[in-house]
């Protein structure tokens, strides 16, 4: 059976963000949850389908593969979807928290990965061609060094919350369901900090500046992403840190335009060069030497000359560089001196053309063709 588009599954647009994805998934999870659809195989499949769509669209790396290559792009990444409800709940416990009794006992003790961050890096086309070592600086939340992330003043310890008994949640029954909600006393932490750390104010984290050296590979393009694992914000309750995604933006070049691995440039020539032919030299991106190319006799405006292997450095493994396409633009002079005018008039006579100098004296085009 062919898989449906993940955006269609969740009923969201491609411009939506993680908040919209989570809201849409939570709505579908409530609708098709097995506790509400006992024995309904169709609801079970829709429940799994929604979970798979949510997992892909909220993972930056999987989402990038899916947006570019569809389901086939994920097939080569090792993604296999979900085998059952236990697999789904273990991955998305935070989405189900407060529903059907899930998450009770999670609270403070559940380890959670830290938030992933994004850094936008602007490069010149030359930098994208060669690749470079870039130094970036950004801010992130890190574990407080004074309290070691506990949030409590050094020498003191947090106390177990008496309202939820350390669970971080309170549970109440509503007919058939058990509904859990965040503990109002400890706000889901399971502990009460009576003497907060003076450095972080009890939060366990501080905002710090981080400097990194990032190796940008040759051939990157606008939209390319580099994933630096573990360079995001610190995790919760012993969880791993998030990742840092460096998103590339390549500035426009004043001579070359880029299409995938190919480069395009426009060369203006005179109508004399186009008619008689010529040899010109142009600069090449990433090279000190220029490249000579021939303009054939009778070249027409808009013609394209291809130079193989002189385009952009490629990220793909099957070739090193793309191609260069030179688009010819023939410029017509707006003003001529007397000698130039005379020469062109003589040329017109060799073609049997009589140029009209007075208004209203010209022959119609088709009539002229008949003579």
N, C-alpha and C positions, 0 to 999 in steps of 0.2 A: 504494500500500500504506500502510495506517495505521501510524503510528509507535507503538511500545510505550512505556509509561511508563518514564522514565529510571531511577527507583528500582527498578522491576522488572527492568530490563535488568542493572543491577549487583547485584541481589539484596540491597539495603540498605533500611533503613527511612528514613522522612522525618526522624527524629530523629538520624540518623547525621551525623558530621562529616567533615572533609577527610581525616583519617587513615583512617577506614573506607572512604571513597570510593576513595582511592588503593590501599588493600590489595585491595579488590574488583576494581578495574580491572586491577591488575597480575596478579591471578590469571586473569582472563579473557583478558588479552593473551597470557599464556603458553600458555593452552589453545588459542586460535584463531589464533595467529601463523602467517603464511603459510609460514615455514620449516618448521613442523611439520605443515602441512596443504596441501601442494603441490597445486594444481589444484582445491581444494575451495572452490567458490563460496559455499556456505552459511557455511563458517567465515570466509571473507573478509568477508561482510556482517556477521556477528556481531562481528568484530574492529572494523569501522568503527562499528557501532552502539554498542559499548562505549566507544569513544573519544569519540564525540559526547556520550554520556551523562555521561562523566567531565568533559568540557570545560564543560558547562552547570552541573553540580552543584558544581564547584569555583570557579566564577566567581560572586561574590556578586550582581552585577547581573543576570546571566542567570538564576541560580537564583531570585531574587525574582520575575522575570517569569514563569518557568515554574511556580513554586508557585502564583501567583495566577491565571494565564490558560492554563496548559498550553502545548502546542506552538504554538497560535495566537498566544500572546503573544510568542514568539520570532520568528515570521514577520515581524513588523513591526519587529524590532530590527536587521535586517540579518544575522542568523545564518544561515549556509548549510551548516553541517556540514563534512565533510571529503571532498575529492575523491579522495584516494589515500593510499598508505602514506607517501610522502615528506612529505605535509602533516601526517599524524599524528605522525611521528617528530620533525618540526621543532618541533611544539608541546609534545610530551611526552617529550623526550629524557631528562629526569631520572627518569621512571618506568621507562624501559627500560634505564637505566644499569646495567651489570653483567650484561646479558642479550644473547645473540646477538652480542656484540662491539660493541654500540652504546655510544657515549659514550667510546670509547678516544681520546684526543686532545682530549676536552672539558676535563676537569679544571679547573685554575685559570683557563684562558684563556676559558672559556665565560662570556659575560655573562649574569647572571641578575637578574631583577627583584627588588627588595626585598620584604620581607614586608608584606602589608597589615594594617592595624590596625583595631580597632573601639573606638568611644567611645559609651557610653550616656548620652543627654541627657534629663533629665526636664523636662517643661514643664507649666504649668498649662493648663487648657482655654482661658482667656483668651489666653494666649500663642499657643496653637495657632490660635485664631480670627484674631488680628491678624497673626501672624508676628512675628519679632523678630531682633535682632542679638545673638547669644549669644557670650560669650567662654569658650572652653574651654582647658583645660591638660592635657597628657598627656605621657608619656615615650616616647621612641623611640630606636632605635639610629641614630646618624649617623656619617658618615665622620670619623675622628679628624683634628682640625685640625693637630695637631703633626706627624704623619707623612704627612698627606694621604691616609690610607687604606691605605698600603702595609704598615703593621704593623712596619716597621723603624725603628730609632733614626735620627733625623735625621743625615745625613752618611754613612749606610751603605745598602747595598742587599741585598735578599734574594738568595740564591744558588739556582741551578737544582738541583732534587733529583737526586741521582745514582742513586737507585733506579729512578725512573720516567722519568728524562731530561726532566722538565718536563711530562709528560703528565697527571700527577695520578692515573693508574691503572696497574695492572699487569695484563697479559693472559696467560692460560694456556689451553692447549687441553685439551678434554675430549671426545675422540672427534670427533663431527661438529661440535660447537659450540666456539666461542671464548668464554670467559667472562672478563669484565673485572671487577676489583674495585678499591676505593679503595686507593691506595698507603698502606701502613702507615707509611712514613717521613715523608711530608709531609701525610698525612691528606687527600689529594686536591687540595692547593693547587698542586702542581708546583714549589714553592719552599720553601727552608728559611731561616728567619729566625734568624740566629745572635745578633744583637743587637736584641732587641725594643724597641719604642718604650716609654718609661717612662709615657706617658700612657694608652695603651690596652692595654699588656701584650702587644703583638704581634697583637692581634685586628683592628686597622685600624678599629675602631668604638668609639664611646663612647656611654653612655646619657645622653641629654640631655632637658631639659624643653622642650616646645614650647608656645607660646601662639598661639591662632588666634581670629580673629573669624569666626563662622559665621553666614551669613544664612539664617534659617529661614523658608521660605515660609508664607504663611497657608493654613490648611486641613490641615496635616499631622496624622497620626493615629498611635496606637501601632503600631509596626512599620514606619513610614516610614523610609527610609534616604536619607541624603545622601552622595554619593560625592565626596570631595575628592581629585582626582587628584594624585599626586606627594607627598602629605603623610604617607605611611607611612614605613617604614624604608628606608635607603639600599640601593642595589643592590650586587650582587657583581661585581667585575671590570669595572666600567664600565657595568653594567646600570642600567636606570632605577629610580627609587624606587618603592615600593609605594604603595597608596592608603590613605586613611583613610575608613572608613565610620562616619558618625554615625547611630546608631539612636535613634529617637524613642520616648519613653515619656510618654504624656499622663496626668496624675494625675486621679483621680476628682473630680468637682465636687460640692459640697454641695447643689446644686439641680437642675442639668441632667444628664441622661444622654445619651450620644451613640450613635447608630447610623448609621454611614457619614456622610453629610452632614446628617442630621437630628438634631434635639434633642428630648428628651422631658422633660417635667416633670410632677409630680403636685401637684394643687391640692386641699386639703381644704376642703369647704364643709359647712354645716349642712343638715339635711334640709329646713329651711324655705327656704333659698336654692334647693335643688334643686327644691322644689315650686313656689315662686312665681316663680323666676327672679331674676337679679341681674346687675349689671355690676361686674366686677373689673378691677384693673390689676396686671400682673406685670412684673418686670424682664426685659429682653432682653439676651442675651449680646452684649457688644461695643458696646452702645448706652447712652447716658445716659438717654434717655427710656424710660418704661414703655409697655406696650401694654395698651389696654383691650379686653376681650372680654366678650361677653354669654353668660351661662348661661341657656339657654332654660327656660321653664316645663316642669316635669315631667322634668327631666334625671335619668337613672338612674345609679346607681353604676357606675363603670368606663367611662362614655361618654368619647369622645375628641373634642376640638375641634382642628381643624387650622388653623394660621396659616401661610399660604404665604410663602416667602421670608424667614423669620425664624429659620432654623436656622443651621447651621455654614457657615463660609466653605468653598467647594469648591475642591479642586485641579484638578478637571476643567474643561475649557474651555467646555462647553456651558451652564453656569449659574454664577451668582455665589455663591448660597447655597442651602442645603437648606431644609427646612420645620421648623416647630415644632409639636409635638403635645402638647396639654394633656390629661392624663388626670384625670378628675374622681373624687375620692374623697369619698363622703358619710359624714360622721361622725355617729354616733348618740350623744346625750348619755347618760352613765352615771348621772347624778344630775339630778333636777328639783326645783325648789322647788314649793310648794303651788299657786301660781297657774298655773305651767306645766302641772302635772298636771291641774288642773281644765280648762284650755283643751283639752288633748289628749283628755280624757274627753268633753268636749262635741263635739269633732270626731269621735270614735268613734261617738257617738250619731247624728250626721248621716249616717253610713255604715251605720247599723243594726247596729252592733257592740255586743255586751254583753260586757265584759271580766270574766272570772272572777277573783275575788280569793282563792278558797280552793282548796286542792289537792284533786284528785279530783272537782271540780265542772265541769271543762271538757268541752265537747262534742268528739267526734271531728271531724277536719277534713272528711272526706267527708260526715258527717252534717250538719254545719253548712252545707255547700254545698247540701244538698238542700232546706233550709228557705227 
